[in-house]
Amino acid sequence: ETGVTQSPTHLIKTRGQQVTLRCSSQSGHNTVSWYQQALGQGPQFIFQYYREEENGRGNFPPRFSGLQFPNYSSELNVNALELDDSALYLCASSGRGWEQFFGPGTRLTVL
Amino acid sequence: RKEVEQDPGPFNVPEGATVAFNCTYSNSASQSFFWYRQDCRKEPKLLMSVYSSGNEDGRFTAQLNRASQYISLLIRDSKLSDSATYLCVVNGASKIIFGSGTRLSIRP
């Protein structure tokens, strides 16, 4: 086990709603990255937080936003949900090195 | 052109075979490289880091070729438990890019 936890495990929302996903990083890690993984695809980088600041962002619209807290846990918020947002959302924590350790993911279904 | 490209496979090989995957990347300024393994409906797990000098971990060998901008993974004496999707990862400035993954299936 990596020590990275995510909640909830599964979530069903309808189009237009908002969702918040949560991630607790591994002890000693100060960086959290979020990914979206559609079926049959590799994870797509959404953004990364380092010490509570956004440290990099992939090609996702502004309705994908995040936060990192002083204990380095993190949230991913998605507004105005679209059907294509249905995916597995993964968070990964990392320490001083670049190696990332993933949580089990949250499976989001948008109806 | 994708920033990171992988052969999607699937590779279907017998137990005991040697199998190799490649992954090419387009950004010459990329800084670090990894291979991850992902089992069906599970999260990716770090397999190994990749260095220009090459590195080996048991039956697994990874290599980085900066001049040609590709990384490789070699699995020797493959086991049934090696069946999974293998993902290459390229880290650049404030961006982390996964390949789409190569599916490997080992048959008895």
Backbone of each chain as ProteinMPNN parsed JSONL, in Angstrom:
{"seq_chain_A": "ETGVTQSPTHLIKTRGQQVTLRCSSQSGHNTVSWYQQALGQGPQFIFQYYREEENGRGNFPPRFSGLQFPNYSSELNVNALELDDSALYLCASSGRGWEQFFGPGTRLTVL", "coords_chain_A": {"N_chain_A": [[0.83, -1.207, 0.0], [0.401, 2.285, -0.724], [-0.124, 4.319, 1.024], [-1.504, 6.496, 0.222], [-4.616, 7.927, 0.16], [-7.967, 8.109, -1.124], [-11.112, 9.75, -1.473], [-14.57, 10.107, -2.436], [-14.92, 6.53, -3.114], [-16.495, 5.785, -5.253], [-18.722, 7.671, -7.328], [-21.714, 9.177, -8.376], [-22.998, 11.554, -10.517], [-25.022, 14.181, -11.957], [-25.226, 15.814, -15.14], [-23.996, 19.126, -15.223], [-23.843, 19.454, -12.498], [-21.72, 19.934, -9.555], [-18.61, 18.684, -8.261], [-16.562, 17.409, -5.611], [-13.512, 15.971, -4.993], [-11.359, 14.077, -2.868], [-8.058, 13.774, -1.427], [-5.569, 12.222, 0.431], [-2.232, 12.615, 1.139], [0.808, 10.641, 1.073], [2.617, 10.135, 4.083], [5.024, 12.593, 4.812], [5.239, 13.49, 2.224], [5.056, 16.317, 0.084], [3.907, 17.079, -2.242], [1.233, 16.92, -4.494], [-0.388, 15.395, -7.19], [-2.927, 15.442, -9.676], [-4.912, 13.338, -11.759], [-6.781, 12.437, -14.676], [-8.29, 9.553, -15.836], [-9.464, 8.0, -18.562], [-11.308, 5.173, -19.788], [-9.205, 2.686, -21.051], [-7.199, 4.419, -21.676], [-4.136, 6.264, -20.959], [-3.298, 7.888, -17.83], [-4.253, 11.311, -17.655], [-2.68, 14.329, -17.072], [-3.84, 16.644, -14.76], [-3.388, 18.761, -12.813], [-0.797, 19.95, -10.546], [0.075, 20.273, -7.132], [2.215, 21.948, -4.948], [3.313, 22.403, -1.804], [0.972, 23.874, -1.159], [0.595, 25.508, -3.36], [-0.341, 25.876, -6.798], [1.522, 24.102, -9.117], [1.878, 23.424, -11.686], [0.11, 22.637, -14.693], [-2.092, 20.749, -16.709], [-3.803, 20.287, -19.884], [-6.53, 21.193, -19.167], [-9.792, 22.617, -18.689], [-10.704, 25.72, -16.917], [-12.773, 25.033, -15.199], [-11.979, 22.875, -13.82], [-10.541, 22.746, -10.79], [-8.374, 23.174, -7.939], [-7.135, 22.492, -4.6], [-4.64, 22.671, -2.056], [-3.924, 21.674, 1.205], [-2.557, 22.751, 4.437], [-1.672, 20.387, 5.65], [-0.939, 18.963, 3.487], [-2.827, 17.412, 2.239], [-5.332, 17.197, -0.377], [-7.746, 18.656, -2.631], [-9.832, 18.094, -5.463], [-11.827, 19.945, -7.531], [-14.615, 19.968, -9.631], [-16.528, 21.833, -11.734], [-19.788, 22.397, -13.266], [-20.373, 19.828, -14.503], [-19.731, 17.596, -17.207], [-20.744, 15.051, -19.56], [-18.488, 13.792, -20.586], [-16.721, 13.981, -18.527], [-16.815, 11.751, -17.049], [-14.894, 9.328, -15.589], [-11.928, 7.732, -14.21], [-10.5, 9.218, -11.456], [-7.413, 10.03, -10.356], [-5.141, 10.519, -7.687], [-1.794, 11.392, -6.881], [0.995, 11.238, -4.754], [4.123, 12.791, -4.001], [7.521, 13.042, -2.903], [10.663, 14.398, -2.271], [11.867, 13.355, -4.522], [11.041, 12.538, -7.988], [9.404, 10.398, -8.133], [6.174, 9.037, -8.089], [3.366, 8.156, -6.054], [0.446, 6.443, -6.137], [-3.001, 6.898, -5.228], [-5.988, 4.847, -4.772], [-7.949, 5.834, -6.433], [-10.896, 7.632, -7.596], [-13.92, 6.762, -8.924], [-15.798, 8.402, -11.171], [-19.012, 8.919, -12.359], [-20.926, 10.519, -14.736], [-24.151, 11.397, -15.4]], "CA_chain_A": [[0.0, 0.0, 0.0], [1.197, 3.495, -0.842], [-0.459, 5.289, 2.052], [-2.291, 7.577, -0.375], [-6.035, 7.562, 0.193], [-8.87, 8.984, -1.866], [-12.532, 9.567, -1.19], [-15.113, 8.766, -2.225], [-14.455, 5.494, -4.044], [-17.351, 5.912, -6.432], [-19.611, 8.825, -7.254], [-22.56, 9.384, -9.552], [-23.518, 12.913, -10.572], [-25.695, 14.495, -13.218], [-24.641, 16.901, -15.933], [-24.208, 20.463, -14.683], [-23.54, 19.504, -11.068], [-20.345, 20.157, -9.147], [-18.129, 17.561, -7.464], [-15.285, 17.584, -4.917], [-12.823, 14.721, -4.688], [-10.354, 14.332, -1.839], [-6.863, 12.945, -1.472], [-4.594, 12.383, 1.514], [-0.941, 12.191, 0.6], [1.647, 9.789, 1.904], [3.332, 10.875, 5.121], [6.313, 13.12, 4.378], [5.158, 13.999, 0.851], [4.486, 17.658, 0.041], [3.433, 17.358, -3.598], [0.119, 16.081, -4.936], [-0.787, 15.583, -8.585], [-4.226, 14.858, -10.015], [-5.003, 12.818, -13.113], [-8.046, 11.866, -15.162], [-8.014, 8.4, -16.693], [-10.605, 7.405, -19.252], [-11.138, 3.741, -20.031], [-8.322, 2.337, -22.159], [-6.217, 5.49, -21.907], [-3.241, 6.555, -19.855], [-3.727, 9.032, -17.016], [-4.006, 12.656, -18.195], [-2.293, 15.237, -15.997], [-4.73, 17.791, -14.58], [-2.506, 19.764, -12.207], [0.025, 19.524, -9.431], [0.232, 21.237, -6.045], [3.421, 21.822, -4.129], [3.253, 23.308, -0.65], [-0.273, 24.656, -1.225], [0.527, 26.343, -4.564], [-0.378, 25.13, -8.059], [2.904, 24.022, -9.59], [1.87, 22.939, -13.065], [-1.25, 22.346, -15.11], [-2.257, 20.159, -18.031], [-4.766, 20.943, -20.771], [-7.896, 21.072, -18.651], [-10.404, 23.952, -18.569], [-10.72, 26.302, -15.563], [-13.778, 24.455, -14.3], [-11.217, 21.938, -12.982], [-9.727, 23.54, -9.886], [-7.906, 22.377, -6.819], [-6.599, 23.104, -3.384], [-3.845, 21.823, -1.189], [-4.03, 22.173, 2.584], [-1.269, 22.737, 5.145], [-1.21, 19.014, 5.922], [-0.622, 18.465, 2.136], [-3.951, 16.763, 1.571], [-5.729, 17.998, -1.53], [-9.07, 18.493, -3.233], [-10.071, 18.415, -6.871], [-13.197, 20.39, -7.744], [-15.018, 20.083, -11.028], [-17.82, 22.509, -11.863], [-20.523, 22.239, -14.523], [-19.974, 18.51, -15.001], [-20.138, 17.153, -18.534], [-20.743, 13.585, -19.67], [-17.106, 13.353, -20.842], [-15.939, 14.0, -17.292], [-16.873, 10.398, -16.475], [-13.541, 8.761, -15.664], [-11.268, 7.447, -12.935], [-9.663, 10.339, -11.041], [-6.314, 9.521, -9.543], [-4.163, 11.464, -7.158], [-0.499, 10.802, -6.596], [1.841, 12.113, -3.942], [5.558, 12.597, -4.181], [8.344, 13.784, -1.966], [11.746, 15.149, -2.893], [12.133, 12.814, -5.845], [9.947, 12.649, -8.931], [8.565, 9.2, -8.104], [4.821, 9.296, -7.591], [2.672, 7.014, -5.478], [-0.947, 6.711, -6.445], [-4.131, 6.392, -4.472], [-6.808, 3.885, -5.52], [-8.791, 6.518, -7.404], [-12.343, 7.827, -7.449], [-14.585, 6.549, -10.216], [-16.899, 9.362, -11.318], [-19.943, 8.717, -13.471], [-21.802, 11.675, -14.956], [-25.32, 10.965, -16.186]], "C_chain_A": [[0.866, 1.259, 0.0], [0.956, 4.46, 0.297], [-1.213, 6.478, 1.515], [-3.751, 7.115, -0.407], [-6.863, 8.583, -0.574], [-10.302, 8.694, -1.455], [-13.353, 10.514, -2.054], [-14.532, 7.772, -3.234], [-15.204, 5.598, -5.368], [-18.3, 7.076, -6.225], [-20.427, 8.9, -8.538], [-23.157, 10.778, -9.449], [-24.272, 13.088, -11.883], [-25.021, 15.702, -13.861], [-24.989, 18.255, -15.311], [-23.901, 20.582, -13.184], [-22.051, 19.765, -10.823], [-19.909, 18.977, -8.269], [-16.795, 17.94, -6.812], [-14.73, 16.215, -4.562], [-11.666, 15.036, -3.75], [-9.228, 13.319, -1.87], [-6.001, 13.256, -0.253], [-3.273, 11.811, 1.052], [-0.207, 11.295, 1.581], [2.408, 10.666, 2.902], [4.704, 11.318, 4.609], [6.318, 13.673, 2.969], [4.467, 15.355, 0.842], [3.925, 18.028, -1.331], [2.321, 16.383, -3.951], [-0.21, 16.428, -6.382], [-2.122, 14.882, -8.808], [-4.25, 14.467, -11.487], [-6.437, 12.366, -13.399], [-7.689, 10.706, -16.083], [-9.312, 7.853, -17.263], [-10.276, 5.953, -19.559], [-10.232, 3.506, -21.238], [-7.273, 3.374, -22.487], [-5.253, 5.58, -20.734], [-3.775, 7.72, -19.045], [-3.346, 10.355, -17.679], [-3.786, 13.609, -17.029], [-3.238, 16.429, -15.938], [-3.935, 18.955, -14.006], [-1.749, 19.158, -11.043], [0.074, 20.637, -8.402], [1.469, 20.902, -5.234], [3.325, 22.869, -3.033], [2.145, 24.354, -0.819], [-0.391, 25.568, -2.446], [0.437, 25.44, -5.801], [0.985, 25.249, -8.728], [2.993, 23.547, -11.033], [0.461, 22.535, -13.415], [-1.239, 21.739, -16.506], [-3.335, 20.896, -18.807], [-6.202, 20.704, -20.328], [-8.467, 22.469, -18.453], [-10.448, 24.422, -17.123], [-11.777, 25.71, -14.643], [-13.187, 23.29, -13.48], [-10.311, 22.796, -12.096], [-9.336, 22.686, -8.693], [-7.444, 23.215, -5.659], [-5.643, 22.121, -2.753], [-3.822, 22.47, 0.187], [-2.687, 22.091, 3.291], [-0.763, 21.348, 5.498], [-0.917, 18.254, 4.621], [-1.71, 17.582, 1.538], [-4.487, 17.713, 0.497], [-7.161, 17.704, -1.941], [-9.017, 18.815, -4.707], [-11.538, 18.786, -6.983], [-13.473, 20.478, -9.238], [-16.41, 20.696, -11.057], [-18.47, 22.16, -13.196], [-20.161, 20.921, -15.204], [-20.562, 18.215, -16.373], [-20.048, 15.629, -18.59], [-19.309, 13.051, -19.838], [-16.212, 13.418, -19.611], [-15.983, 12.646, -16.581], [-15.529, 9.72, -16.683], [-13.116, 8.319, -14.27], [-10.363, 8.637, -12.63], [-8.659, 9.836, -10.012], [-5.538, 10.678, -8.936], [-2.902, 10.694, -6.824], [0.29, 11.768, -5.735], [3.301, 11.782, -4.199], [6.301, 13.467, -3.18], [9.418, 14.54, -2.716], [12.084, 14.654, -4.295], [10.942, 12.989, -6.753], [9.013, 11.446, -8.871], [7.222, 9.51, -7.461], [4.182, 8.008, -7.106], [1.182, 7.331, -5.508], [-1.906, 6.176, -5.391], [-4.965, 5.482, -5.352], [-7.768, 4.521, -6.513], [-10.234, 6.676, -6.969], [-12.947, 7.658, -8.834], [-15.819, 7.441, -10.269], [-17.719, 9.008, -12.551], [-20.849, 9.932, -13.556], [-22.925, 11.243, -15.886], [-26.028, 12.155, -16.821]], "O_chain_A": [[1.921, 1.302, 0.633], [1.776, 5.352, 0.516], [-1.537, 7.391, 2.273], [-4.069, 6.05, -0.936], [-6.509, 9.759, -0.661], [-10.663, 7.561, -1.135], [-12.892, 11.609, -2.376], [-13.745, 8.148, -4.103], [-14.619, 5.51, -6.448], [-18.64, 7.425, -5.095], [-19.906, 8.713, -9.637], [-23.744, 11.141, -8.43], [-24.177, 12.263, -12.792], [-24.344, 16.491, -13.201], [-26.132, 18.497, -14.923], [-23.721, 21.686, -12.669], [-21.245, 19.81, -11.752], [-20.739, 18.348, -7.612], [-16.003, 18.691, -7.382], [-15.395, 15.406, -3.915], [-11.069, 16.11, -3.818], [-9.405, 12.171, -2.277], [-5.738, 14.419, 0.052], [-3.2, 10.659, 0.625], [-0.558, 11.207, 2.758], [2.788, 11.795, 2.592], [5.452, 10.521, 4.043], [7.309, 14.272, 2.551], [3.439, 15.545, 1.491], [3.515, 19.168, -1.548], [2.446, 15.177, -3.738], [-0.3, 17.599, -6.75], [-2.403, 13.851, -8.196], [-3.694, 15.155, -12.343], [-7.186, 11.975, -12.503], [-6.882, 10.857, -17.0], [-10.149, 7.314, -16.539], [-9.11, 5.559, -19.586], [-10.462, 4.059, -22.313], [-6.537, 3.232, -23.463], [-5.513, 5.046, -19.656], [-4.624, 8.468, -19.53], [-2.241, 10.496, -18.202], [-4.605, 13.686, -16.114], [-3.421, 17.138, -16.928], [-3.821, 20.008, -14.634], [-2.008, 18.034, -10.612], [0.111, 21.815, -8.758], [1.729, 19.75, -4.888], [3.264, 24.068, -3.303], [2.365, 25.552, -0.642], [-1.359, 26.319, -2.565], [1.057, 24.377, -5.85], [1.528, 26.343, -8.885], [4.088, 23.297, -11.536], [-0.308, 22.133, -12.541], [-0.475, 22.162, -17.374], [-3.734, 21.999, -18.434], [-6.988, 20.083, -21.043], [-7.743, 23.398, -18.096], [-10.253, 23.628, -16.203], [-11.688, 25.868, -13.425], [-13.829, 22.789, -12.558], [-9.422, 23.488, -12.594], [-9.896, 21.614, -8.467], [-7.372, 24.443, -5.717], [-5.794, 20.907, -2.885], [-3.712, 23.691, 0.302], [-1.771, 21.431, 2.801], [0.444, 21.145, 5.632], [-0.675, 17.048, 4.647], [-1.536, 17.054, 0.44], [-4.134, 18.892, 0.47], [-7.71, 16.645, -1.637], [-8.265, 19.684, -5.148], [-12.403, 18.015, -6.569], [-12.662, 20.998, -10.005], [-17.352, 20.154, -10.48], [-17.811, 21.696, -14.126], [-19.7, 20.909, -16.345], [-21.716, 18.533, -16.663], [-19.368, 15.002, -17.778], [-18.963, 11.998, -19.302], [-15.07, 12.96, -19.649], [-15.255, 12.432, -15.611], [-15.076, 9.555, -17.816], [-13.838, 8.503, -13.29], [-9.544, 9.02, -13.466], [-9.012, 9.301, -8.962], [-5.306, 11.694, -9.591], [-2.941, 9.5, -6.524], [0.258, 12.978, -5.959], [3.66, 10.662, -4.56], [5.791, 14.472, -2.687], [9.129, 15.243, -3.684], [12.528, 15.423, -5.147], [9.923, 13.537, -6.332], [7.946, 11.46, -9.485], [7.151, 10.163, -6.42], [4.411, 6.928, -7.652], [0.728, 8.345, -4.979], [-1.659, 5.151, -4.755], [-4.693, 5.351, -6.545], [-8.342, 3.824, -7.35], [-10.727, 5.958, -6.099], [-12.543, 8.319, -9.79], [-16.766, 7.255, -9.504], [-17.181, 8.824, -13.642], [-21.466, 10.327, -12.567], [-22.688, 10.786, -17.004], [-27.029, 11.979, -17.516]]}, "seq_chain_B": "RKEVEQDPGPFNVPEGATVAFNCTYSNSASQSFFWYRQDCRKEPKLLMSVYSSGNEDGRFTAQLNRASQYISLLIRDSKLSDSATYLCVVNGASKIIFGSGTRLSIRP", "coords_chain_B": {"N_chain_B": [[1.024, 15.431, -33.284], [1.548, 13.2, -30.582], [2.807, 13.981, -27.314], [4.019, 12.001, -25.862], [4.525, 8.777, -26.923], [3.393, 5.466, -27.165], [3.514, 2.057, -28.117], [0.461, 0.522, -28.334], [0.01, -2.179, -28.141], [-2.024, -5.162, -28.096], [0.579, -7.087, -26.513], [1.153, -10.429, -26.722], [2.583, -12.983, -25.23], [4.475, -16.044, -24.661], [4.961, -17.627, -21.466], [8.107, -17.124, -19.925], [9.265, -15.894, -22.064], [11.132, -13.153, -23.554], [10.404, -9.752, -23.539], [10.035, -6.538, -25.017], [9.435, -3.06, -24.626], [8.939, 0.119, -26.096], [9.045, 3.689, -25.779], [8.43, 6.816, -27.016], [9.351, 10.283, -26.827], [8.622, 13.787, -27.214], [9.604, 16.211, -26.235], [12.63, 17.589, -25.823], [13.634, 18.714, -23.555], [12.768, 17.303, -21.42], [12.864, 15.903, -18.13], [12.842, 13.764, -16.267], [12.162, 10.239, -16.037], [10.02, 7.39, -16.117], [8.81, 4.033, -15.571], [5.641, 2.644, -15.131], [3.377, 0.245, -13.805], [0.164, -1.003, -14.451], [-2.521, -2.707, -13.234], [-5.627, -4.271, -14.175], [-8.299, -2.125, -13.588], [-7.088, -0.996, -11.402], [-4.859, 1.225, -9.539], [-2.012, 2.95, -11.022], [1.25, 1.603, -10.473], [4.516, 2.305, -9.357], [7.155, 1.09, -11.256], [9.87, 1.272, -12.1], [12.513, 3.734, -12.11], [14.082, 5.529, -14.812], [17.2, 5.786, -16.315], [19.938, 7.346, -18.085], [22.173, 5.793, -17.951], [21.132, 3.374, -17.732], [19.207, 0.964, -15.933], [18.681, -1.795, -13.753], [16.438, -4.148, -12.416], [16.131, -6.971, -11.054], [14.429, -9.034, -13.178], [13.845, -7.004, -14.87], [14.796, -4.391, -17.044], [15.595, -1.064, -17.653], [16.017, 1.648, -19.92], [17.296, 4.768, -21.034], [17.406, 6.799, -23.86], [18.612, 9.656, -24.698], [19.428, 11.031, -26.95], [17.97, 9.978, -29.088], [15.531, 10.246, -28.026], [13.907, 8.311, -26.603], [12.553, 5.864, -24.337], [13.042, 2.644, -22.898], [11.822, -0.597, -21.947], [12.693, -3.7, -20.777], [11.688, -6.968, -20.299], [12.683, -9.897, -18.921], [12.476, -13.513, -19.015], [9.614, -13.845, -18.662], [6.751, -13.834, -16.498], [3.549, -15.204, -15.557], [2.365, -13.397, -13.85], [3.272, -10.992, -14.751], [1.515, -9.967, -16.522], [-0.167, -7.151, -17.505], [-0.825, -3.605, -17.871], [1.618, -1.485, -19.158], [2.99, 1.583, -18.436], [4.633, 4.409, -19.675], [6.284, 7.277, -18.34], [6.902, 10.694, -18.58], [8.547, 13.402, -17.308], [8.386, 16.896, -17.376], [8.976, 20.424, -17.43], [6.978, 21.448, -15.0], [4.999, 19.714, -15.845], [3.537, 16.55, -16.343], [3.629, 13.675, -18.142], [1.891, 10.9, -19.199], [2.26, 7.955, -21.129], [-0.036, 6.208, -23.322], [-0.092, 3.596, -22.651], [0.964, 0.16, -22.776], [-0.364, -2.926, -23.424], [0.245, -6.009, -21.943], [0.133, -9.47, -22.193], [0.687, -12.495, -20.725], [0.968, -15.808, -21.639], [0.341, -19.178, -20.539]], "CA_chain_B": [[1.844, 14.363, -32.714], [1.447, 13.144, -29.129], [4.068, 14.285, -26.633], [4.591, 10.704, -25.471], [3.865, 7.738, -27.713], [3.679, 4.075, -26.843], [2.811, 1.032, -28.874], [-0.605, 0.069, -27.424], [-0.085, -3.623, -28.082], [-1.46, -5.936, -26.993], [1.624, -8.075, -26.701], [0.731, -11.709, -26.152], [3.8, -13.787, -25.329], [4.46, -17.199, -23.756], [5.74, -17.569, -20.234], [9.527, -17.363, -20.158], [9.768, -15.085, -23.182], [11.64, -11.801, -23.31], [9.57, -8.786, -24.253], [10.563, -5.176, -24.902], [8.547, -1.963, -24.987], [9.563, 1.424, -26.273], [8.199, 4.846, -25.591], [9.143, 7.995, -27.531], [8.845, 11.556, -26.314], [8.931, 14.854, -28.166], [10.231, 17.368, -25.611], [14.017, 17.263, -25.497], [13.953, 19.27, -22.236], [12.194, 16.443, -20.376], [13.871, 15.798, -17.078], [12.904, 12.47, -15.593], [11.449, 9.218, -16.798], [9.65, 6.258, -15.273], [7.847, 3.034, -16.011], [4.643, 2.231, -14.164], [2.57, -0.907, -14.163], [-1.219, -0.835, -14.006], [-3.392, -3.864, -13.378], [-6.99, -3.909, -14.57], [-9.151, -1.432, -12.61], [-6.283, -0.624, -10.244], [-4.057, 2.402, -9.786], [-0.647, 2.669, -11.488], [2.272, 1.404, -9.436], [5.854, 2.573, -9.864], [7.958, -0.093, -11.551], [11.25, 1.705, -11.962], [12.985, 4.967, -12.739], [14.863, 5.261, -16.026], [18.367, 6.656, -16.39], [20.742, 7.171, -19.299], [23.143, 4.711, -17.73], [20.389, 2.114, -17.67], [19.103, 0.37, -14.607], [18.149, -3.144, -13.769], [15.832, -4.59, -11.165], [15.75, -8.361, -11.29], [14.194, -9.391, -14.586], [13.46, -5.778, -15.578], [15.86, -3.452, -17.38], [15.091, 0.154, -18.288], [17.074, 2.421, -20.571], [16.917, 6.056, -21.615], [18.252, 7.276, -24.948], [18.251, 11.07, -24.845], [19.702, 11.49, -28.326], [16.855, 9.557, -29.93], [14.317, 10.589, -27.279], [13.027, 7.208, -26.267], [12.888, 5.019, -23.203], [12.688, 1.255, -23.17], [11.683, -1.523, -20.828], [12.906, -5.087, -21.18], [11.31, -7.951, -19.282], [13.226, -11.214, -19.241], [11.877, -14.662, -18.324], [8.317, -13.303, -18.243], [5.89, -14.648, -15.641], [2.121, -14.924, -15.724], [2.039, -12.223, -13.04], [3.692, -9.767, -15.444], [0.398, -9.488, -17.346], [-0.613, -5.843, -17.01], [-0.538, -2.515, -18.8], [2.841, -0.788, -18.772], [2.874, 3.0, -18.784], [5.837, 5.226, -19.521], [5.996, 8.61, -17.812], [7.934, 11.684, -18.881], [8.344, 14.633, -16.519], [9.045, 18.085, -17.893], [8.8, 21.593, -16.586], [5.606, 21.631, -14.519], [4.061, 18.882, -16.595], [3.831, 15.122, -16.223], [2.893, 13.073, -19.255], [1.847, 9.45, -19.287], [1.87, 7.331, -22.38], [-1.355, 5.59, -23.267], [0.054, 2.269, -22.087], [1.119, -1.034, -23.615], [-0.94, -4.089, -22.743], [1.019, -7.24, -22.033], [-0.543, -10.655, -21.707], [1.582, -13.647, -20.718], [0.17, -17.045, -21.688], [1.082, -20.336, -19.972]], "C_chain_B": [[1.735, 14.391, -31.188], [2.814, 13.419, -28.517], [4.779, 13.018, -26.183], [3.817, 9.632, -26.213], [4.352, 6.358, -27.297], [2.928, 3.184, -27.79], [1.741, 0.456, -27.948], [-0.665, -1.439, -27.235], [-1.444, -4.08, -28.583], [-0.327, -6.853, -27.438], [1.144, -9.345, -25.993], [1.898, -12.675, -26.32], [3.728, -14.958, -24.366], [5.308, -16.933, -22.522], [7.202, -17.892, -20.551], [10.122, -16.529, -21.276], [10.359, -13.774, -22.677], [10.816, -10.838, -24.144], [10.117, -7.38, -23.993], [9.523, -4.169, -25.352], [9.384, -0.711, -25.181], [8.542, 2.527, -26.078], [8.992, 6.039, -26.103], [8.522, 9.258, -26.969], [9.355, 12.684, -27.192], [9.697, 16.026, -27.547], [11.648, 17.031, -25.141], [14.428, 17.802, -24.129], [13.384, 18.427, -21.097], [13.28, 16.025, -19.391], [13.959, 14.434, -16.411], [11.892, 11.526, -16.217], [11.195, 8.001, -15.912], [8.847, 5.254, -16.08], [6.946, 2.696, -14.838], [3.935, 1.008, -14.718], [1.165, -0.66, -13.63], [-2.001, -2.112, -14.286], [-4.816, -3.372, -13.622], [-7.765, -3.308, -13.392], [-8.41, -1.117, -11.309], [-5.501, 0.643, -10.566], [-2.684, 2.021, -10.327], [0.299, 2.504, -10.3], [3.645, 1.602, -10.071], [6.615, 1.27, -10.047], [9.436, 0.255, -11.383], [11.484, 3.061, -12.61], [13.868, 4.587, -13.92], [15.986, 6.279, -16.126], [19.133, 6.371, -17.684], [21.723, 6.014, -19.16], [22.461, 3.355, -17.71], [20.295, 1.635, -16.236], [18.324, -0.929, -14.687], [17.58, -3.466, -12.396], [15.322, -5.996, -11.404], [15.611, -8.649, -12.778], [13.909, -8.164, -15.465], [14.674, -4.877, -15.808], [15.249, -2.266, -18.104], [16.258, 0.964, -18.818], [16.49, 3.723, -21.127], [17.908, 6.405, -22.713], [17.841, 8.71, -25.244], [18.431, 11.557, -26.285], [18.523, 11.163, -29.243], [15.508, 9.779, -29.258], [13.369, 9.399, -27.147], [13.511, 6.53, -24.994], [12.397, 3.609, -23.506], [12.577, 0.481, -21.865], [11.821, -2.926, -21.384], [12.516, -5.985, -20.015], [11.826, -9.311, -19.74], [12.471, -12.282, -18.47], [10.489, -14.284, -17.776], [7.488, -14.332, -17.47], [4.426, -14.294, -15.922], [1.734, -13.639, -15.002], [2.507, -10.91, -13.666], [2.588, -9.212, -16.339], [-0.186, -8.225, -16.736], [-0.478, -4.846, -18.148], [0.662, -1.752, -18.267], [2.802, 0.63, -19.338], [4.227, 3.679, -18.655], [5.42, 6.628, -19.08], [7.189, 9.509, -18.07], [7.6, 12.951, -18.113], [9.105, 15.775, -17.157], [8.855, 19.213, -16.922], [7.325, 21.741, -16.254], [4.582, 20.806, -15.28], [4.501, 17.425, -16.497], [2.981, 14.42, -17.265], [3.036, 11.563, -19.22], [1.625, 9.044, -20.738], [0.522, 6.652, -22.208], [-1.307, 4.146, -22.788], [0.195, 1.176, -23.13], [0.59, -2.226, -22.838], [-0.089, -5.316, -23.005], [0.216, -8.371, -21.436], [0.424, -11.821, -21.836], [0.717, -14.902, -20.688], [1.001, -18.22, -21.172], [1.749, -21.15, -21.067]], "O_chain_B": [[1.816, 15.454, -30.572], [3.847, 13.129, -29.121], [6.008, 12.975, -26.132], [2.589, 9.585, -26.141], [5.545, 6.121, -27.106], [1.824, 3.516, -28.223], [2.073, -0.051, -26.877], [-1.299, -1.932, -26.302], [-1.994, -3.412, -29.459], [-0.284, -7.323, -28.575], [0.78, -9.32, -24.817], [2.169, -13.135, -27.429], [3.012, -14.896, -23.366], [6.238, -16.127, -22.538], [7.501, -18.797, -21.329], [11.342, -16.461, -21.424], [10.124, -13.351, -21.545], [10.562, -11.087, -25.323], [10.594, -7.076, -22.9], [8.815, -4.388, -26.335], [10.4, -0.512, -24.517], [7.336, 2.314, -26.198], [10.122, 6.254, -25.664], [7.328, 9.305, -26.673], [10.395, 12.557, -27.839], [10.372, 16.763, -28.267], [11.834, 16.282, -24.183], [15.458, 17.395, -23.592], [13.508, 18.801, -19.931], [14.438, 15.823, -19.755], [15.047, 13.999, -16.032], [10.912, 11.944, -16.834], [12.022, 7.63, -15.079], [8.282, 5.575, -17.125], [7.404, 2.49, -13.714], [3.899, 0.773, -15.926], [0.987, -0.176, -12.512], [-2.124, -2.541, -15.433], [-5.162, -2.23, -13.322], [-7.868, -3.922, -12.33], [-9.023, -0.987, -10.25], [-5.474, 1.09, -11.713], [-2.231, 0.895, -10.121], [0.165, 3.17, -9.274], [3.905, 1.13, -11.177], [6.714, 0.454, -9.13], [10.155, -0.389, -10.619], [10.767, 3.478, -13.519], [14.344, 3.456, -14.012], [15.756, 7.485, -16.034], [18.994, 5.309, -18.29], [22.056, 5.344, -20.137], [23.121, 2.316, -17.675], [21.193, 1.87, -15.428], [17.457, -1.132, -15.537], [18.15, -3.113, -11.364], [14.211, -6.188, -11.898], [16.57, -8.521, -13.539], [13.75, -8.296, -16.678], [15.469, -4.633, -14.9], [14.48, -2.434, -19.051], [17.346, 0.967, -18.242], [15.36, 3.768, -21.615], [19.119, 6.315, -22.511], [16.859, 8.957, -25.944], [17.669, 12.396, -26.767], [18.13, 11.982, -30.074], [14.462, 9.527, -29.857], [12.199, 9.467, -27.523], [14.682, 6.603, -24.623], [11.454, 3.415, -24.274], [13.149, 0.849, -20.839], [11.148, -3.295, -22.346], [12.961, -5.784, -18.885], [11.454, -9.808, -20.803], [11.898, -12.013, -17.415], [10.234, -14.394, -16.577], [7.523, -15.529, -17.755], [4.118, -13.227, -16.453], [0.885, -12.883, -15.475], [2.176, -9.833, -13.168], [2.714, -8.104, -16.86], [-0.642, -8.228, -15.593], [-0.068, -5.201, -19.253], [0.725, -1.413, -17.085], [2.612, 0.844, -20.535], [4.896, 3.538, -17.631], [4.332, 7.096, -19.412], [8.334, 9.138, -17.814], [6.509, 13.504, -18.248], [10.296, 15.665, -17.447], [8.604, 18.997, -15.736], [6.519, 22.11, -17.108], [3.41, 21.179, -15.343], [5.69, 17.116, -16.561], [1.757, 14.554, -17.273], [4.142, 11.022, -19.211], [0.897, 9.705, -21.478], [0.004, 6.536, -21.097], [-2.347, 3.535, -22.544], [-0.376, 1.253, -24.218], [1.04, -2.503, -21.727], [0.251, -5.622, -24.148], [-0.315, -8.264, -20.33], [0.924, -12.104, -22.925], [-0.154, -15.049, -19.83], [2.219, -18.252, -21.35], [2.407, -22.149, -20.779]]}, "name": "protein", "num_of_chains": 2, "seq": "ETGVTQSPTHLIKTRGQQVTLRCSSQSGHNTVSWYQQALGQGPQFIFQYYREEENGRGNFPPRFSGLQFPNYSSELNVNALELDDSALYLCASSGRGWEQFFGPGTRLTVLRKEVEQDPGPFNVPEGATVAFNCTYSNSASQSFFWYRQDCRKEPKLLMSVYSSGNEDGRFTAQLNRASQYISLLIRDSKLSDSATYLCVVNGASKIIFGSGTRLSIRP"}
